[in-house]
Amino acid sequence: MVPFNQDIYLVQRGYSPLVYNGTSVVAIGSHTGASGTAPQANCALAAYGRMWMADTATDKSTVYWSDLLIGAAWSGGTSGSINISKVWPDGYDEITALAAHNDFLVIFGKRSIVLYSGAQSPANMVLADTINGIGCTARDSVQPTGTDLIFLSHVGVQSLGRVIQEKSAPMRDISKNIRNDLFSAVSLAGVNINSAYSAENAFYLLNFPTLNTLYCFDTRGALEDGTLRVTRWPSTGFKCFLRRDNGDFLIGSALGIGKYNTYYDDGESYLMEYLSNSLSFGDASRTKILKKIKPTLIGGSGTVANIKWSYNYSNNYTGQAITLGSSVPAYFGTAQYNIGTYSGGIKINTPNVNSTGNGTVVNVGIDIPINGTEFSIQELNIQALVGRML
């Protein structure tokens, strides 16, 4: 579904496009200004004052565009098409998605990307660049972030800016830290993958509706290895998303339409869990004895968190419950000088947890119910003794 010029265009491979005009859904040939036959395409884009379509059942290399400002006009005027079968850097590919970025028309294949400049006047477009070895495997994974395009490729979630910069050099895909889990999800989900981006919440969501699993990438900043922080949201039931012009982020599910807001899940609390990778402290052959776990936790006012640890790749964790300190919110204009206490409203907790046991590798974790208050893990420091080799 693509909004364009106050209408919504609906495309599906093998079917003539439909148009929702605000009142009813009509065939594109019955819409205002219709001319010619619209392609029965699988992907569509509204950009540079036109509708663009590609990927039909019989043609995977032609991009079609409508007349200027008339999304239903596919003949006459300045409408037209271009076949890029001889442009693919590998000799052959199939169009999977279309996007507009930085004054380029971006044409995604399965294993390559083609960029055209001058798409404001399609008849005079110029091939600007081709990228070999990286493409888009899921049409609805493509999301513009304002300064970049994020998409799912056969090697992971990629940033178009990074791809253009590095070309055929080794890629620093932003999903490298969850590669195995992500590839498994892609294999099981097939083409049933969608995504969303929210600038206000600074996240990119990659959703697998049939698996009831979603990955949330934090776009605030990259880690040292170029990847993004990512969390997995299991059993959400989310089917689709929409960011409104006012910044509201809406979510569609079997329960109806919800809004991403507050620290609840449909009015109920939910569990946040963090587990580290297996830590060897530089030598997996020596025994480690944990002494203390010292996290820095922000928020979670009055909530009971469970700090836990295990050894030697075991899933049997030992835990210790701690109650996070409560914070008193500040109310502007209600307290009197020298009587009211100023507070930022968010409590910083730095508990010391005495740990037990020993093993050659260590896993630590935290789980906490999110129940209407924000919470984040800022640091997780571990004090441990490393045994001698005899």
N, C-alpha and C positions, 0 to 999 in steps of 0.2 A: 504494500500500500504506500503510495507516494503522493504527498500533498503538492499541488501545483496550481497557482492562480485561482485560489479559493475553491478548488475542487480536490477530490481524492481519486487517484487512478489506481485500479486494482489489476495486477497482471499475474498470469499463471501460464506456464508453458502448455501449448496445445489448445489454448482458449483465447478468444478475442478479448481484449481488455474491457473492463467496465469502468464507469465513472460515477462517483457519488457527488451529486451537485448540491448537497445540503438538504435536499428533500427526499430524493429517491435515488436508487441505483439504476443506471441506464447503460445500454450498450454504447460503446464509444462512437459507433457510427451514427447514433441518434443524438449525440451531444452537440452543443452549439459550435458551429464552425467546422464540423467534421468534413473531411475530404480524404479520398483514398482509403486504403486498407491498412489498419494498424497491424504491426507484427504481433504474432502470438508468442510473445517473449516471456522469459522467466525472470529477467531482472530489468529494473527501470530506475531512472534517475531524473530528478528535476534540477536543472542547473543552467546557468547562462541564458535564462529566458526561454528554455525549451524543455520538452520531454525527450529523454533518450531511452532507447530500449535495445536489448540484445539477448542472445541465447534462445533461439527457437528450436523446435524439435529437429529441424533439418539443416540449420545453419548456426554454427558455433563461432563464426569469425566475422560476422557483420554487425556493425553498430548503426542503428537508425535514429534519426532525429526528426522532430516535428517542426512545423512552421513556428516562427517567433511568436510567443505568447499565446499560441493556439495549440493546446496539447492534443486535440483530436484531429488536427490536420496533418496527414501523412503523405500528401501529394501537392504539388504546386507550391508557390511562394518560395520560401527558403528551406523547405524540408529536404531531406536527402538521406544518404547512407554511405558508409565506407566499409570496404572489406579489408581486413588486416591479415588475411591468411599468409601473405608474403612478408609480413612484418615480424611475426613471432621469432624471437631470437633462436629458438631451437628448431625452427622449421615448421612445427605444428603445435597447437595448443587449442584450448577451448575456453571461451569467455565464461567466467563465473560470476563476475560482479562489475559494477560501474561506480565511479565516485568522482567528485570534483575536489581538487585541492591545489591551493596556491596558484590559481589561474591555469591549471592543467586539467585536462580530461584524463582520468586514470582508468585504464581498462585492465582488469585483472583476469589473467588466465589461471589454469590450475598450477602451472609451474613457471610462470613468467608474468611480467607486468609491462604494459606499454603506456607511455605518456605522450599526449598530444598537447601542444600549445596553440593558442588562437582559437579556442572552442567558442568564443563569442561570435565568430563568423565561421561556421563549420566548413563551408566550401573552401576556405583558405587555411584550414588547420595544417599544422606542420608537425611531423614526427619529432618529438623533443628528446626522447630517451627510451631505452628498453632495458629491462632488468631480467637477467637469466637466473634460473634456479630457485626463485621464490615466487609464489603465487598465492591465490586465495582459494581455500577449499570449502568455505562456507559463505554463501552470499550475504547472509544476514549478520555475519560477524564484523562487517566493515563499519567503523564508527569514526566520524571526524571529531577531533578534539579542539579545533580552532587553529592549532599550530601543527597538527600532525594527523595522520590516519592510522588507526589501529585495526588489525585484521588477523584472522586465523589462517596460517599456512600449514603445509604438510610437515614443517619442522617446528611449529609452535606459534604462539601469538607474537606478531611482529609489529614494529613501528615503521611506517613508510619512510620517515625521515632517516632512520638508521639504515634502511635498505638502500636508499638513494646514495647515502654517504659512503657506505662500505661496498656496494655493488657485489662482486663475487667473492670478496674477502670473507673470512669466517664471521658468521653472524652472532650478535649478542641478543638473542631473542629474549623478550621480557618475561617469558614463562618457563625459562630453563629450570628453575628450582622445582617445578611440578611436572616435568616432562613426561614421566612414565604414567602418572595418573591422568594427565591430559590426553595423551595418545590413546589410553585405554577408553576414556570417555568418548573421544571422537570416533573410535572404531565401533563402539556399541551404538552411538546415536545416529551415525550416518549423516544425512543432510539436515536432520531435525535439530538445528542449532540456531540460536538467536543471541542478540547482544544489546547493550545499551550503554550510553555514556552520560554521566551527570557532572557538569562543571561545578555545581554548587557543592556536591558531596565528594568531588574529586575521585570518582571511581569509574572503571570500565568493567561491566558485568558480561561474562560469557556464560550463557545458560544452556543446559541440556534438559529440555522439558521432559522427554521420555525417561530420562534417568533420575529425574527429580533432584538434580545437582546443579549448583551454580558456583562459578569461581569469580571472586571479586578482586580486581587489581587496583591497588592504591596508586593513583597517578600523581600524587603530590611531589614525588621525587624518586629517583632511581637509587637502588643499592649500589655498593661498590663494584659489583660485577655487571652492572647495567640492567639487571632485572628489576621488576617491580614487586613490592610486597603483595602477597596474595593470600586470601583466606578462602576456605571452602564453606559454602552454605548448603548443608544437606537438608533434604525433605522440606523444601520451601513450598512446593506446589506452584511456583511462579511460571506463567506461560508467556507473557509478553510485557513490554515496558513502553513508557512514553514520557519524555521530558517536555513539559509545557513551556510556553514562552516566558511565563512568570517564574520559572525555576522549579515548580512543583514536579516531583518525580512520581509518576503513577505506575501501578503494577496490576496486571491482569492475572486472575487465577480462577479456579472453579468456584470460588466464593464470591466473585464479583471484582470490582475495581477498588484497589486500595491505594493509599498514599504512603510513601516512605517518610515516616515522621515518628517522633518520640522514640523511646528505647523499649519498645514492646513488640511482640509479634501477635498482631490481631488482638491486642489487649492482654496477652499472656506473656509471662517471662519466658526466656529461652536461654539455653546453655552456650556459653563461649568456652572453648577449650583450646589451649596451646600446648603442643608437645614439641620438644626440641629434637634435633637429629641425635644420633648416637655420638657421644663425646668421648674421645680417647685421651685428651690432654697431651697429644703429641706422641704417645707411645701406647699402642693397644696391647702390648704384652705385659705391662705392669698393672698391679692392683691399685685401684683408686678407692679411697675412703672419704666419702663426703662428710664435711664438718658442718657447714652452714649453707643455706640458700638464702640470698638476700635480694629479693626483687624490689624494684621501684614501681609502684602502682599508683595510677591517678584515677580518681573517681570511685565509683562503686560504693557510695556512702552507705555504711551500715550493713553491707552485704557480707555473707560468709563465703570466702574463697578457699579453695583446696589446693595447697602446694604439694606436689607429688614427685616421686623419683623412683627409678628402677635401675637395675644393672643387667648387663650381658644380654641386651636385646629383648628382655622379658616384657610382657604386657601386664604383668602383675605389679602394680605400683603401690608403694607405701606413701601415705599422705598425711598431711597435718592441716587441720582447718584453722583459719584465722579470720577474725572479724575486722573488716576494714573500718577505719574511723569515720565518724559522721561529720559532715560539714554543715555549717549554718549559712544559708544563702543571704547575700546582702540585698537590701531593698533600698533603692535610691530615694532619698527625700523623706524617709520615715524615721531614721535614727537621729538623735541629737548629738552634737559634738561633746566628746568626753563621756558619753553614756553608751552609745551604740558601739558595737565592735565591727570593724571593717573586715569583710571576708570576701574572697573571690568566688566562693561558692563551690570550689572543687578541692577535695582533700587529697594530699600526697601521702601515701603510705609506704614506709620502708621497713617492713618486718624482718626479723631474724628468725629463720626456721632451722632448728637443730635437726640434722638428718642422720640417718643410720645406715648400716650395711656397707658392703664393699663389692667390687667387681672390676673387670678390666675396662668396660665401657659403661657410660652413664647416660641415662635419659632423664630429663626433668620436664615438668609441665605445670600448668595452672588451669583449673577450670572454675568457672564462676557463673552463677545465674545472672543474666541481665534483666533487671526488673525496674525499668523506668528511669535509671540513672546511667550516665555515660561512664565508660571504663576503658583504660588502656594500660598496656604493659610497656613501660619505658626502658627498663633494664632488668636483666636477670643475671646477677652475679653469683658465682659458685666458689666456695672455699673448699678445697680438697687436699688430701695428702696423697702423694704418689709413692707407692711402696718401692723398696729396693729390689734389685736383681741379685740373687744369690747363686 
